[in-house]
Amino acid sequence: MSAFWDVVLSPYGLAFYGAFWVFKILAGAWMLRKAMLLLPVRAQTWTEDKLGRLKLRGRGPRRLG
């Protein structure tokens, strides 16, 4: 078990862990964007408004689709 922690806590292990989280966040954002395209236009507008108020919408006015 000690060899496992040596790998996990090594610089490569920590870099891999950081890269995993970056990938996970980007993949989640991509999936949310694709899921929003399945919503009716009124729900898309409502969702974009709520995300804009939370400052999570992105930069500039951009329509999905």
N, C-alpha and C positions, 0 to 999 in steps of 0.2 A: 504494500500500500504506500510505502514511502516513495517508491519510484513514481507512482501516479502523481503525488503532490509535487515532486521535483519537476515533472513535466508541466503541470498546470501552473505552477508559480514561476516558471522560467519566463524570460522575456518573450519567447515565441508563444508560450501558452497564454500569456496576458495579451499579446497582440492578437492572437486568434480569438480570444474572448471578446475583445473590443470590436474586432471585425464582425463577429457574430451578431453583436447588438446593433451595429450600424446596418447590417444586412436585414435584420429583423424589423427595425424601424422603417427602413425604406420599403421593404416588401409590404408591410402593413399599410403604409401610406398609399402605395400603388393599388393594393386591394380595395381600400376605402374609396379611392378615386373611381375605380372600375365599378364598384357597387353603387356609387352615386349615379352613374349613368343609367342604371336600371330603374331608378326612381322616376315617378312622373315629374313633369316640368315644375309644377307647383311645389312639390316636395324638394326638388333640387334647389329652387330659389330660397325656400325656407332654410334648408341646411346651409347653403352658402352664406346666408345672412347671419345665422348663428355662429358659424365658423369665423366669419369676418369680425363679429363682436368679440370673439375670444382671441382674435389676431392669429388664427391658425389657417386662414384661407390661402395664403401665399401672397405673391407680390402682384399688384396691378389687377385691374378688372379683367377677368378671364372667364369665359363661358365654358362649361364642360361640353364635350361632344364634338 
